[in-house]
Amino acid sequence: MMTSSPASRILYNGKRSSGPRSPTNSSEIFTPAHEENVRFIYEAWQCVERDLRNERGLIQYVDRSPNPLLNNFIPVDLSELKRRTVQDTKKS
């Protein structure tokens, strides 16, 4: 049994298939490659969430020799970053 650590990651090896398209607005132009990446990540994450709910089919990877350069790494909250970016855009 593997234990959780800051270097633990859950890996998913899924297949790509069609799914929701990324939302667009008049100021953003998405290339087909961008949309394919968004679709792939969305679908893979949906599978991860489903597996987490069902607690099956998960393989946990624990790095046995973590990179010391990442000791001070702080994950970025993308939702917060986007919210701040939108607020900053509205101010200007």
KEKOLNU-611632 format. One line per field, with one value per residue: residue in three letters; z, y, x of N, C-alpha, C in turn. Coordinates in nm, 2 decimals, always signed. Example, Ala and Ser with C-alpha at 12.3 -4.5 7.8 and 13.67 -1.06 7.14 Angstrom:
2
base <- (ala;ser)
n.zz <- (+0.78;+0.71)
n.yy <- (-0.57;-0.22)
n.xx <- (+1.32;+1.28)
ca.zz <- (+0.78;+0.71)
ca.yy <- (-0.45;-0.11)
ca.xx <- (+1.23;+1.37)
c.zz <- (+0.78;+0.79)
c.yy <- (-0.33;+0.00)
c.xx <- (+1.32;+1.29)
This chain:
92
base <- (met;met;thr;ser;ser;pro;ala;ser;arg;ile;leu;tyr;asn;gly;lys;arg;ser;ser;gly;pro;arg;ser;pro;thr;asn;ser;ser;glu;ile;phe;thr;pro;ala;his;glu;glu;asn;val;arg;phe;ile;tyr;glu;ala;trp;gln;cys;val;glu;arg;asp;leu;arg;asn;glu;arg;gly;leu;ile;gln;tyr;val;asp;arg;ser;pro;asn;pro;leu;leu;asn;asn;phe;ile;pro;val;asp;leu;ser;glu;leu;lys;arg;arg;thr;val;gln;asp;thr;lys;lys;ser)
n.zz <- (+0.00;-0.09;+0.05;+0.10;-0.01;-0.03;-0.29;-0.42;-0.69;-0.89;-1.16;-1.49;-1.76;-2.02;-2.31;-2.59;-2.69;-2.85;-2.71;-2.49;-2.63;-2.58;-2.42;-2.60;-2.64;-2.77;-2.75;-2.74;-2.93;-3.02;-3.12;-3.32;-3.21;-2.95;-2.86;-2.88;-2.68;-2.45;-2.45;-2.42;-2.16;-2.00;-2.04;-1.94;-1.67;-1.59;-1.59;-1.39;-1.16;-1.15;-1.10;-0.85;-0.70;-0.71;-0.61;-0.75;-0.99;-0.98;-0.99;-0.80;-0.81;-0.66;-0.62;-0.58;-0.55;-0.50;-0.67;-0.54;-0.61;-0.61;-0.36;-0.24;-0.38;-0.46;-0.52;-0.78;-0.76;-1.00;-1.05;-0.87;-0.98;-1.24;-1.16;-1.05;-1.27;-1.44;-1.29;-1.28;-1.55;-1.58;-1.44;-1.59)
n.yy <- (-0.12;+0.22;+0.53;+0.86;+1.16;+1.48;+1.46;+1.29;+1.16;+1.12;+0.92;+0.91;+0.71;+0.75;+0.73;+0.94;+1.11;+1.24;+1.54;+1.80;+2.12;+2.39;+2.69;+2.99;+3.34;+3.67;+3.79;+3.59;+3.35;+3.02;+2.77;+2.47;+2.27;+2.36;+2.34;+2.06;+1.98;+2.09;+1.95;+1.68;+1.70;+1.77;+1.54;+1.34;+1.42;+1.40;+1.12;+1.06;+1.18;+1.02;+0.77;+0.83;+0.87;+0.61;+0.47;+0.30;+0.15;+0.31;+0.42;+0.50;+0.72;+0.75;+0.96;+0.84;+0.97;+1.27;+1.58;+1.81;+2.08;+2.14;+2.16;+2.39;+2.44;+2.58;+2.50;+2.64;+2.80;+2.78;+2.87;+3.09;+3.25;+3.30;+3.44;+3.67;+3.77;+3.83;+4.02;+4.22;+4.29;+4.40;+4.63;+4.79)
n.xx <- (+0.08;+0.06;+0.15;+0.02;+0.19;+0.34;+0.45;+0.30;+0.10;-0.19;-0.23;-0.37;-0.46;-0.61;-0.83;-0.87;-1.17;-1.46;-1.61;-1.73;-1.70;-1.47;-1.57;-1.63;-1.57;-1.61;-1.36;-1.17;-0.99;-0.98;-0.77;-0.80;-0.63;-0.60;-0.86;-0.89;-0.70;-0.82;-1.06;-0.96;-0.84;-1.06;-1.23;-1.06;-1.04;-1.30;-1.32;-1.14;-1.26;-1.49;-1.38;-1.27;-1.50;-1.60;-1.39;-1.21;-0.99;-0.77;-0.43;-0.17;+0.11;+0.41;+0.68;+1.00;+1.24;+1.22;+1.25;+1.47;+1.46;+1.19;+1.10;+1.00;+0.78;+0.47;+0.14;-0.06;-0.37;-0.58;-0.84;-0.87;-0.66;-0.76;-1.00;-0.89;-0.75;-0.97;-1.10;-0.90;-0.89;-1.14;-1.11;-0.94)
ca.zz <- (+0.00;-0.10;+0.13;+0.03;+0.03;-0.12;-0.42;-0.47;-0.80;-0.95;-1.31;-1.56;-1.89;-2.09;-2.45;-2.63;-2.76;-2.87;-2.59;-2.50;-2.68;-2.49;-2.45;-2.66;-2.64;-2.89;-2.74;-2.74;-3.04;-2.99;-3.23;-3.31;-3.12;-2.81;-2.82;-2.85;-2.55;-2.35;-2.45;-2.36;-2.02;-1.94;-2.03;-1.85;-1.54;-1.56;-1.55;-1.26;-1.06;-1.15;-1.03;-0.71;-0.64;-0.71;-0.55;-0.83;-1.11;-0.96;-0.97;-0.74;-0.83;-0.56;-0.67;-0.48;-0.54;-0.54;-0.71;-0.43;-0.65;-0.60;-0.21;-0.20;-0.48;-0.41;-0.64;-0.82;-0.77;-1.13;-1.03;-0.81;-1.08;-1.34;-1.10;-1.03;-1.40;-1.49;-1.21;-1.33;-1.68;-1.57;-1.38;-1.68)
ca.yy <- (+0.00;+0.34;+0.64;+0.99;+1.25;+1.60;+1.43;+1.19;+1.21;+1.02;+0.92;+0.85;+0.68;+0.73;+0.75;+1.06;+1.09;+1.37;+1.58;+1.94;+2.22;+2.49;+2.80;+3.10;+3.47;+3.75;+3.83;+3.47;+3.26;+2.90;+2.68;+2.33;+2.20;+2.41;+2.27;+1.92;+1.97;+2.12;+1.83;+1.57;+1.72;+1.76;+1.40;+1.26;+1.46;+1.34;+0.98;+1.06;+1.21;+0.91;+0.67;+0.87;+0.84;+0.46;+0.42;+0.18;+0.18;+0.42;+0.39;+0.61;+0.72;+0.83;+0.98;+0.79;+1.06;+1.40;+1.69;+1.91;+2.21;+2.15;+2.16;+2.51;+2.46;+2.60;+2.48;+2.76;+2.79;+2.84;+2.94;+3.22;+3.33;+3.35;+3.54;+3.79;+3.82;+3.89;+4.15;+4.32;+4.33;+4.49;+4.76;+4.87)
ca.xx <- (+0.00;+0.13;+0.10;+0.02;+0.29;+0.33;+0.50;+0.20;+0.01;-0.28;-0.21;-0.48;-0.42;-0.74;-0.84;-0.94;-1.29;-1.52;-1.68;-1.77;-1.61;-1.44;-1.65;-1.56;-1.63;-1.56;-1.22;-1.08;-0.99;-0.92;-0.73;-0.85;-0.54;-0.63;-0.99;-0.86;-0.64;-0.93;-1.15;-0.89;-0.82;-1.19;-1.27;-0.97;-1.07;-1.43;-1.29;-1.07;-1.36;-1.58;-1.31;-1.25;-1.62;-1.61;-1.27;-1.16;-0.92;-0.67;-0.29;-0.10;+0.25;+0.49;+0.82;+1.09;+1.35;+1.17;+1.34;+1.49;+1.42;+1.05;+1.07;+0.92;+0.67;+0.33;+0.05;-0.14;-0.51;-0.62;-0.97;-0.84;-0.58;-0.86;-1.09;-0.81;-0.73;-1.09;-1.12;-0.80;-0.93;-1.25;-1.06;-0.86)
c.zz <- (+0.00;-0.01;+0.05;+0.08;-0.06;-0.27;-0.49;-0.59;-0.84;-1.10;-1.37;-1.71;-1.97;-2.24;-2.48;-2.71;-2.77;-2.74;-2.61;-2.55;-2.58;-2.52;-2.51;-2.64;-2.75;-2.87;-2.74;-2.87;-3.01;-3.11;-3.21;-3.21;-2.97;-2.77;-2.80;-2.72;-2.44;-2.33;-2.38;-2.21;-1.95;-1.93;-1.94;-1.70;-1.50;-1.52;-1.42;-1.15;-1.04;-1.07;-0.89;-0.64;-0.62;-0.64;-0.62;-0.94;-1.10;-0.93;-0.92;-0.76;-0.72;-0.60;-0.56;-0.46;-0.58;-0.57;-0.60;-0.48;-0.63;-0.45;-0.18;-0.30;-0.42;-0.53;-0.66;-0.83;-0.90;-1.13;-0.98;-0.91;-1.19;-1.29;-1.09;-1.17;-1.46;-1.42;-1.26;-1.46;-1.68;-1.52;-1.48;-1.80)
c.yy <- (+0.12;+0.45;+0.77;+1.08;+1.37;+1.57;+1.33;+1.25;+1.09;+1.03;+0.86;+0.83;+0.65;+0.76;+0.88;+1.03;+1.23;+1.41;+1.73;+2.02;+2.33;+2.62;+2.91;+3.23;+3.55;+3.79;+3.71;+3.39;+3.14;+2.82;+2.54;+2.25;+2.23;+2.34;+2.12;+1.89;+1.99;+2.00;+1.71;+1.58;+1.71;+1.62;+1.32;+1.30;+1.40;+1.19;+0.97;+1.08;+1.09;+0.80;+0.70;+0.84;+0.69;+0.39;+0.29;+0.23;+0.28;+0.36;+0.51;+0.60;+0.81;+0.84;+0.94;+0.88;+1.20;+1.50;+1.79;+2.05;+2.24;+2.16;+2.28;+2.54;+2.48;+2.59;+2.61;+2.72;+2.86;+2.91;+3.08;+3.31;+3.38;+3.46;+3.67;+3.86;+3.89;+4.02;+4.26;+4.38;+4.43;+4.63;+4.85;+4.91)
c.xx <- (+0.09;+0.07;+0.10;+0.13;+0.28;+0.37;+0.40;+0.12;-0.07;-0.26;-0.33;-0.43;-0.55;-0.73;-0.91;-1.07;-1.36;-1.60;-1.71;-1.66;-1.58;-1.52;-1.57;-1.64;-1.56;-1.41;-1.12;-1.10;-0.92;-0.89;-0.79;-0.76;-0.57;-0.76;-0.97;-0.80;-0.74;-1.02;-1.09;-0.88;-0.96;-1.24;-1.19;-1.01;-1.21;-1.41;-1.23;-1.17;-1.45;-1.51;-1.28;-1.38;-1.64;-1.50;-1.22;-1.08;-0.81;-0.53;-0.23;+0.05;+0.31;+0.63;+0.91;+1.21;+1.30;+1.28;+1.35;+1.45;+1.27;+1.01;+0.98;+0.81;+0.54;+0.24;-0.03;-0.28;-0.56;-0.75;-0.95;-0.76;-0.67;-0.95;-1.01;-0.78;-0.85;-1.12;-1.02;-0.84;-1.05;-1.21;-1.00;-0.95)
